[in-house]
Amino acid sequence: MTDRPWWMNSTDTTTVDKGSPERNEKHVRSIAETASEEADAMVSHLTAVEAKGVVLSAATRMAMGYAKNARHAANQLRNN
């Protein structure tokens, strides 16, 4: 058990150990499949809006986190 709450854990997909390199790659691929140009544009737009002072809901910020994580996973697969 860790001393920190679950929501403070890293969202980096490489930190999730599924037991074998093959299962780790399958896990990263399943996350990367959700990456899209549309999601990237949405994250970019909402980040700019939030920087201007607009308050975003927790659900929207969570969706942004999922989209960022998917793009991160897709970049990992492309770079390996």
MMTF fields as JSON, N, C-alpha, C and O atoms, coordinates in Angstrom:
{
  "mmtfVersion": "1.0.0",
  "mmtfProducer": "UNKNOWN",
  "numBonds": 319,
  "numAtoms": 320,
  "numGroups": 80,
  "numChains": 1,
  "numModels": 1,
  "chainsPerModel": [1],
  "groupsPerChain": [80],
  "chainIdList": ["A"],
  "bondAtomList": [4, 2, 8, 6, 12, 10, 16, 14, 20, 18, 24, 22, 28, 26, 32, 30, 36, 34, 40, 38, 44, 42, 48, 46, 52, 50, 56, 54, 60, 58, 64, 62, 68, 66, 72, 70, 76, 74, 80, 78, 84, 82, 88, 86, 92, 90, 96, 94, 100, 98, 104, 102, 108, 106, 112, 110, 116, 114, 120, 118, 124, 122, 128, 126, 132, 130, 136, 134, 140, 138, 144, 142, 148, 146, 152, 150, 156, 154, 160, 158, 164, 162, 168, 166, 172, 170, 176, 174, 180, 178, 184, 182, 188, 186, 192, 190, 196, 194, 200, 198, 204, 202, 208, 206, 212, 210, 216, 214, 220, 218, 224, 222, 228, 226, 232, 230, 236, 234, 240, 238, 244, 242, 248, 246, 252, 250, 256, 254, 260, 258, 264, 262, 268, 266, 272, 270, 276, 274, 280, 278, 284, 282, 288, 286, 292, 290, 296, 294, 300, 298, 304, 302, 308, 306, 312, 310, 316, 314],
  "bondOrderList": [1, 1, 1, 1, 1, 1, 1, 1, 1, 1, 1, 1, 1, 1, 1, 1, 1, 1, 1, 1, 1, 1, 1, 1, 1, 1, 1, 1, 1, 1, 1, 1, 1, 1, 1, 1, 1, 1, 1, 1, 1, 1, 1, 1, 1, 1, 1, 1, 1, 1, 1, 1, 1, 1, 1, 1, 1, 1, 1, 1, 1, 1, 1, 1, 1, 1, 1, 1, 1, 1, 1, 1, 1, 1, 1, 1, 1, 1, 1],
  "groupList": [{"groupName": "MET", "atomNameList": ["N", "CA", "C", "O"], "elementList": ["N", "C", "C", "O"], "formalChargeList": [0, 0, 0, 0], "bondAtomList": [1, 0, 2, 1, 3, 2], "bondOrderList": [1, 1, 2], "singleLetterCode": "M", "chemCompType": "L-PEPTIDE LINKING"}, {"groupName": "THR", "atomNameList": ["N", "CA", "C", "O"], "elementList": ["N", "C", "C", "O"], "formalChargeList": [0, 0, 0, 0], "bondAtomList": [1, 0, 2, 1, 3, 2], "bondOrderList": [1, 1, 2], "singleLetterCode": "T", "chemCompType": "L-PEPTIDE LINKING"}, {"groupName": "ASP", "atomNameList": ["N", "CA", "C", "O"], "elementList": ["N", "C", "C", "O"], "formalChargeList": [0, 0, 0, 0], "bondAtomList": [1, 0, 2, 1, 3, 2], "bondOrderList": [1, 1, 2], "singleLetterCode": "D", "chemCompType": "L-PEPTIDE LINKING"}, {"groupName": "ARG", "atomNameList": ["N", "CA", "C", "O"], "elementList": ["N", "C", "C", "O"], "formalChargeList": [0, 0, 0, 0], "bondAtomList": [1, 0, 2, 1, 3, 2], "bondOrderList": [1, 1, 2], "singleLetterCode": "R", "chemCompType": "L-PEPTIDE LINKING"}, {"groupName": "PRO", "atomNameList": ["N", "CA", "C", "O"], "elementList": ["N", "C", "C", "O"], "formalChargeList": [0, 0, 0, 0], "bondAtomList": [1, 0, 2, 1, 3, 2], "bondOrderList": [1, 1, 2], "singleLetterCode": "P", "chemCompType": "L-PEPTIDE LINKING"}, {"groupName": "TRP", "atomNameList": ["N", "CA", "C", "O"], "elementList": ["N", "C", "C", "O"], "formalChargeList": [0, 0, 0, 0], "bondAtomList": [1, 0, 2, 1, 3, 2], "bondOrderList": [1, 1, 2], "singleLetterCode": "W", "chemCompType": "L-PEPTIDE LINKING"}, {"groupName": "ASN", "atomNameList": ["N", "CA", "C", "O"], "elementList": ["N", "C", "C", "O"], "formalChargeList": [0, 0, 0, 0], "bondAtomList": [1, 0, 2, 1, 3, 2], "bondOrderList": [1, 1, 2], "singleLetterCode": "N", "chemCompType": "L-PEPTIDE LINKING"}, {"groupName": "SER", "atomNameList": ["N", "CA", "C", "O"], "elementList": ["N", "C", "C", "O"], "formalChargeList": [0, 0, 0, 0], "bondAtomList": [1, 0, 2, 1, 3, 2], "bondOrderList": [1, 1, 2], "singleLetterCode": "S", "chemCompType": "L-PEPTIDE LINKING"}, {"groupName": "VAL", "atomNameList": ["N", "CA", "C", "O"], "elementList": ["N", "C", "C", "O"], "formalChargeList": [0, 0, 0, 0], "bondAtomList": [1, 0, 2, 1, 3, 2], "bondOrderList": [1, 1, 2], "singleLetterCode": "V", "chemCompType": "L-PEPTIDE LINKING"}, {"groupName": "LYS", "atomNameList": ["N", "CA", "C", "O"], "elementList": ["N", "C", "C", "O"], "formalChargeList": [0, 0, 0, 0], "bondAtomList": [1, 0, 2, 1, 3, 2], "bondOrderList": [1, 1, 2], "singleLetterCode": "K", "chemCompType": "L-PEPTIDE LINKING"}, {"groupName": "GLY", "atomNameList": ["N", "CA", "C", "O"], "elementList": ["N", "C", "C", "O"], "formalChargeList": [0, 0, 0, 0], "bondAtomList": [1, 0, 2, 1, 3, 2], "bondOrderList": [1, 1, 2], "singleLetterCode": "G", "chemCompType": "PEPTIDE LINKING"}, {"groupName": "GLU", "atomNameList": ["N", "CA", "C", "O"], "elementList": ["N", "C", "C", "O"], "formalChargeList": [0, 0, 0, 0], "bondAtomList": [1, 0, 2, 1, 3, 2], "bondOrderList": [1, 1, 2], "singleLetterCode": "E", "chemCompType": "L-PEPTIDE LINKING"}, {"groupName": "HIS", "atomNameList": ["N", "CA", "C", "O"], "elementList": ["N", "C", "C", "O"], "formalChargeList": [0, 0, 0, 0], "bondAtomList": [1, 0, 2, 1, 3, 2], "bondOrderList": [1, 1, 2], "singleLetterCode": "H", "chemCompType": "L-PEPTIDE LINKING"}, {"groupName": "ILE", "atomNameList": ["N", "CA", "C", "O"], "elementList": ["N", "C", "C", "O"], "formalChargeList": [0, 0, 0, 0], "bondAtomList": [1, 0, 2, 1, 3, 2], "bondOrderList": [1, 1, 2], "singleLetterCode": "I", "chemCompType": "L-PEPTIDE LINKING"}, {"groupName": "ALA", "atomNameList": ["N", "CA", "C", "O"], "elementList": ["N", "C", "C", "O"], "formalChargeList": [0, 0, 0, 0], "bondAtomList": [1, 0, 2, 1, 3, 2], "bondOrderList": [1, 1, 2], "singleLetterCode": "A", "chemCompType": "L-PEPTIDE LINKING"}, {"groupName": "LEU", "atomNameList": ["N", "CA", "C", "O"], "elementList": ["N", "C", "C", "O"], "formalChargeList": [0, 0, 0, 0], "bondAtomList": [1, 0, 2, 1, 3, 2], "bondOrderList": [1, 1, 2], "singleLetterCode": "L", "chemCompType": "L-PEPTIDE LINKING"}, {"groupName": "TYR", "atomNameList": ["N", "CA", "C", "O"], "elementList": ["N", "C", "C", "O"], "formalChargeList": [0, 0, 0, 0], "bondAtomList": [1, 0, 2, 1, 3, 2], "bondOrderList": [1, 1, 2], "singleLetterCode": "Y", "chemCompType": "L-PEPTIDE LINKING"}, {"groupName": "GLN", "atomNameList": ["N", "CA", "C", "O"], "elementList": ["N", "C", "C", "O"], "formalChargeList": [0, 0, 0, 0], "bondAtomList": [1, 0, 2, 1, 3, 2], "bondOrderList": [1, 1, 2], "singleLetterCode": "Q", "chemCompType": "L-PEPTIDE LINKING"}],
  "groupTypeList": [0, 1, 2, 3, 4, 5, 5, 0, 6, 7, 1, 2, 1, 1, 1, 8, 2, 9, 10, 7, 4, 11, 3, 6, 11, 9, 12, 8, 3, 7, 13, 14, 11, 1, 14, 7, 11, 11, 14, 2, 14, 0, 8, 7, 12, 15, 1, 14, 8, 11, 14, 9, 10, 8, 8, 15, 7, 14, 14, 1, 3, 0, 14, 0, 10, 16, 14, 9, 6, 14, 3, 12, 14, 14, 6, 17, 15, 3, 6, 6],
  "groupIdList": [1, 2, 3, 4, 5, 6, 7, 8, 9, 10, 11, 12, 13, 14, 15, 16, 17, 18, 19, 20, 21, 22, 23, 24, 25, 26, 27, 28, 29, 30, 31, 32, 33, 34, 35, 36, 37, 38, 39, 40, 41, 42, 43, 44, 45, 46, 47, 48, 49, 50, 51, 52, 53, 54, 55, 56, 57, 58, 59, 60, 61, 62, 63, 64, 65, 66, 67, 68, 69, 70, 71, 72, 73, 74, 75, 76, 77, 78, 79, 80],
  "secStructList": [7, 7, 1, 1, 7, 4, 4, 4, 1, 7, 7, 7, 4, 4, 4, 7, 7, 7, 1, 1, 2, 2, 2, 2, 2, 2, 2, 2, 2, 2, 2, 2, 6, 6, 7, 7, 2, 2, 2, 2, 2, 2, 2, 2, 2, 2, 2, 2, 2, 2, 2, 6, 6, 7, 7, 7, 7, 2, 2, 2, 2, 2, 2, 2, 2, 2, 2, 2, 2, 2, 2, 2, 2, 2, 2, 2, 2, 2, 2, 7],
  "xCoordList": [0.839, 0.0, 0.883, 1.922, 0.483, 1.258, 0.669, -0.471, 1.457, 1.013, 0.242, -0.342, 0.233, -0.456, -1.781, -1.933, -2.727, -4.033, -3.881, -2.923, -4.807, -4.743, -4.72, -4.101, -5.377, -5.452, -4.146, -4.002, -3.202, -1.907, -0.866, 0.283, -1.253, -0.345, -0.074, -0.853, 1.007, 1.389, 0.39, -0.162, 0.166, -0.678, 0.173, -0.353, 1.475, 2.381, 2.11, 2.193, 1.79, 1.423, 2.579, 2.351, 3.807, 4.943, 5.097, 5.832, 4.437, 4.577, 3.654, 3.745, 2.778, 1.851, 2.501, 2.724, 2.803, 3.42, 2.344, 1.701, 2.153, 1.14, 1.721, 1.013, 3.005, 3.588, 4.538, 5.432, 4.376, 5.273, 5.358, 4.445, 6.44, 6.567, 5.431, 4.988, 4.971, 3.889, 2.589, 1.887, 2.276, 1.059, 1.185, 0.206, 2.394, 2.61, 2.355, 1.701, 2.875, 2.665, 1.187, 0.674, 0.505, -0.927, -1.703, -2.631, -1.317, -1.96, -1.753, -2.699, -0.519, -0.223, -0.962, -1.483, -1.01, -1.739, -3.236, -3.854, -3.808, -5.242, -5.535, -6.585, -4.619, -4.785, -4.551, -5.291, -3.521, -3.157, -4.241, -4.34, -5.045, -6.105, -7.129, -7.825, -7.229, -8.221, -7.694, -8.445, -6.421, -5.846, -6.383, -6.545, -6.655, -7.121, -6.766, -6.512, -6.755, -6.497, -7.611, -7.357, -8.829, -9.962, -9.798, -10.062, -9.358, -9.146, -8.009, -8.08, -6.957, -5.849, -6.306, -5.908, -7.142, -7.667, -8.562, -8.524, -9.362, -10.232, -9.404, -9.719, -8.358, -7.496, -6.824, -6.753, -6.336, -5.679, -6.643, -6.296, -7.834, -8.842, -9.231, -9.272, -9.516, -9.95, -8.829, -9.096, -7.589, -6.462, -6.357, -6.113, -6.541, -6.499, -7.655, -7.471, -8.829, -10.002, -9.788, -10.102, -9.253, -9.01, -7.963, -8.056, -6.976, -5.943, -6.522, -5.966, -7.636, -8.301, -9.204, -9.814, -9.293, -10.06, -11.392, -12.106, -11.74, -13.001, -12.833, -11.86, -13.768, -13.702, -14.288, -15.426, -13.488, -13.945, -14.38, -13.836, -15.356, -15.835, -14.777, -13.88, -14.906, -13.972, -14.054, -13.036, -15.238, -15.404, -14.681, -14.083, -14.732, -14.042, -12.536, -11.823, -12.056, -10.618, -10.166, -9.06, -11.018, -10.68, -10.626, -9.73, -11.568, -11.554, -10.298, -9.707, -9.891, -8.65, -7.465, -6.562, -7.465, -6.387, -6.338, -5.256, -7.498, -7.54, -7.016, -6.276, -7.395, -6.943, -5.431, -4.751, -4.91, -3.453, -2.725, -1.68, -3.271, -2.667, -2.675, -1.703, -3.756, -3.84, -2.806, -2.167, -2.633, -1.634, -0.233, 0.619, 0.013, 1.311, 1.602, 2.715, 0.619, 0.789, 1.05, 1.903, 0.325, 0.527, 1.931, 2.57, 2.41, 3.782, 4.814, 5.833, 4.56, 5.489, 5.579, 6.674, 4.455, 4.468, 5.147, 5.879, 4.908, 5.517, 7.034, 7.768, 7.508, 8.929, 9.707, 10.937, 8.999, 9.683, 9.726, 10.267],
  "yCoordList": [-1.177, 0.0, 1.238, 1.264, 2.24, 3.475, 4.478, 4.344, 5.476, 6.505, 7.631, 8.471, 7.657, 8.745, 8.256, 7.073, 9.165, 8.776, 8.329, 8.716, 7.528, 6.992, 8.082, 7.9, 9.215, 10.257, 11.036, 11.846, 10.798, 11.455, 10.563, 10.972, 9.366, 8.481, 9.028, 9.82, 8.609, 9.061, 8.571, 7.478, 9.377, 8.962, 8.483, 8.168, 8.428, 7.96, 6.484, 5.663, 6.149, 4.771, 3.799, 2.594, 4.285, 3.376, 2.911, 1.954, 3.546, 3.149, 2.006, 1.484, 1.612, 0.512, -0.798, -1.029, -1.65, -2.934, -4.005, -4.261, -4.628, -5.667, -7.075, -8.056, -7.178, -8.496, -8.987, -9.78, -8.546, -8.968, -7.846, -7.025, -7.803, -6.76, -6.792, -5.748, -7.994, -8.11, -7.513, -6.793, -7.814, -7.271, -5.759, -5.028, -5.292, -3.851, -3.149, -2.107, -3.722, -3.117, -3.145, -2.174, -4.243, -4.338, -3.27, -2.665, -3.04, -2.01, -0.619, 0.159, -0.315, 0.992, 1.152, 2.227, 0.076, 0.145, 0.406, 1.158, -0.216, -0.013, 1.438, 1.975, 2.065, 3.484, 4.35, 5.303, 4.021, 4.818, 4.804, 5.75, 3.757, 3.662, 4.783, 5.094, 5.386, 6.442, 7.824, 8.799, 7.921, 9.215, 9.63, 8.8, 10.919, 11.432, 12.904, 13.582, 13.377, 14.791, 15.645, 16.737, 15.143, 15.876, 16.047, 17.119, 14.979, 15.063, 16.024, 16.77, 16.005, 16.935, 18.378, 19.243, 18.637, 19.99, 20.413, 21.567, 19.485, 19.794, 20.151, 21.113, 19.389, 19.665, 21.019, 21.795, 21.299, 22.58, 23.743, 24.732, 23.623, 24.679, 24.874, 26.004, 23.782, 23.894, 24.392, 25.088, 24.044, 24.553, 26.067, 26.785, 26.545, 27.988, 28.696, 29.771, 28.107, 28.691, 28.75, 29.752, 27.672, 27.631, 28.676, 29.268, 28.895, 29.893, 31.309, 32.2, 31.506, 32.819, 33.016, 34.075, 32.008, 32.16, 31.456, 31.542, 30.76, 30.022, 28.774, 28.035, 28.548, 27.387, 26.18, 26.207, 25.129, 23.9, 22.908, 22.882, 22.105, 21.097, 20.011, 19.835, 19.308, 18.216, 17.144, 16.558, 16.889, 15.882, 16.3, 15.464, 17.581, 18.074, 17.973, 17.57, 18.338, 18.232, 16.772, 16.47, 15.873, 14.453, 13.958, 13.194, 14.383, 14.008, 14.53, 13.849, 15.749, 16.3, 15.433, 15.194, 14.965, 14.096, 12.785, 12.312, 12.186, 10.95, 11.179, 10.351, 12.3, 12.601, 12.825, 12.37, 13.521, 13.736, 12.413, 12.178, 11.561, 10.262, 9.394, 8.691, 9.44, 8.677, 9.169, 8.362, 10.474, 11.025, 10.63, 10.302, 10.657, 10.255, 8.796, 8.47, 7.928, 6.503, 6.328, 5.53, 7.065, 6.962, 7.425, 6.825, 8.476, 8.942, 7.921, 7.737, 7.257, 6.213, 5.096, 4.628, 4.666, 3.576, 4.005, 3.225, 5.233, 5.732, 5.854, 5.604, 6.234, 6.454, 5.178, 5.193, 4.079, 2.815, 1.888, 0.787],
  "zCoordList": [0.0, 0.0, 0.0, 0.66, -0.72, -0.749, 0.218, 0.662, 0.534, 1.47, 0.802, 1.486, -0.525, -1.212, -1.801, -2.103, -1.959, -2.537, -3.992, -4.662, -4.474, -5.827, -6.884, -7.933, -6.639, -7.665, -7.802, -8.717, -6.906, -7.002, -7.683, -7.848, -8.073, -8.785, -10.178, -10.708, -10.751, -12.085, -13.126, -13.002, -14.14, -15.265, -16.436, -17.504, -16.236, -17.279, -17.54, -16.626, -18.776, -19.112, -18.964, -18.865, -18.946, -18.793, -17.358, -17.11, -16.406, -15.005, -14.629, -13.518, -15.518, -15.229, -15.657, -16.846, -14.687, -14.988, -14.997, -13.979, -16.146, -16.292, -16.199, -16.431, -15.859, -15.638, -16.711, -16.416, -17.936, -19.005, -20.031, -20.129, -20.792, -21.814, -22.847, -23.326, -23.179, -24.155, -23.613, -24.323, -22.365, -21.753, -21.55, -21.697, -21.211, -21.074, -22.4, -22.439, -23.497, -24.814, -25.199, -25.756, -24.909, -25.207, -24.444, -24.98, -23.188, -22.362, -22.97, -23.089, -23.351, -23.944, -25.268, -25.562, -26.079, -27.362, -27.149, -27.903, -26.123, -25.886, -25.505, -25.86, -24.793, -24.45, -25.678, -25.92, -26.456, -27.625, -28.703, -29.485, -28.756, -29.765, -29.638, -30.604, -28.474, -28.284, -28.657, -28.619, -29.017, -29.407, -30.775, -31.67, -30.92, -32.211, -32.324, -31.328, -33.549, -33.803, -33.191, -32.683, -33.244, -32.67, -31.155, -30.61, -30.487, -29.035, -28.711, -27.734, -29.536, -29.324, -29.473, -28.693, -30.474, -30.687, -29.523, -29.095, -29.014, -27.884, -26.65, -25.95, -26.383, -25.237, -25.392, -24.439, -26.575, -26.825, -26.61, -25.965, -27.144, -27.004, -25.54, -25.053, -24.843, -23.451, -22.536, -21.557, -22.845, -22.069, -22.23, -21.261, -23.459, -23.712, -23.011, -22.44, -23.052, -22.396, -20.886, -20.243, -20.331, -18.891, -18.485, -17.409, -19.342, -19.06, -19.032, -18.391, -19.727, -19.738, -18.526, -18.372, -17.668, -16.442, -16.397, -15.398, -17.46, -17.461, -16.594, -16.744, -15.706, -14.821, -15.547, -16.015, -15.629, -16.273, -15.207, -14.103, -15.548, -14.598, -14.404, -15.228, -13.317, -13.036, -14.121, -14.488, -14.63, -15.678, -16.953, -17.631, -17.28, -18.467, -18.291, -19.209, -17.112, -16.859, -16.888, -17.337, -16.411, -16.452, -17.902, -18.263, -18.719, -20.135, -20.817, -21.655, -20.449, -20.997, -20.59, -21.393, -19.353, -18.885, -19.642, -19.989, -19.907, -20.686, -22.096, -22.627, -22.706, -24.064, -24.094, -25.014, -23.096, -23.024, -22.826, -23.432, -21.988, -21.728, -22.987, -23.263, -23.739, -24.988, -25.987, -26.662, -26.091, -27.015, -26.554, -27.38, -25.25, -24.706, -25.066, -25.479, -24.912, -25.244, -26.734, -27.123, -27.569, -29.021, -29.398, -30.262, -28.762, -29.033, -28.587, -29.252, -27.467, -27.008, -28.026, -28.335, -28.548, -29.524, -30.818, -31.428, -31.232, -32.469, -32.322, -33.279, -31.138, -30.924, -30.615, -30.583, -30.389, -30.073, -31.236, -31.129]
}
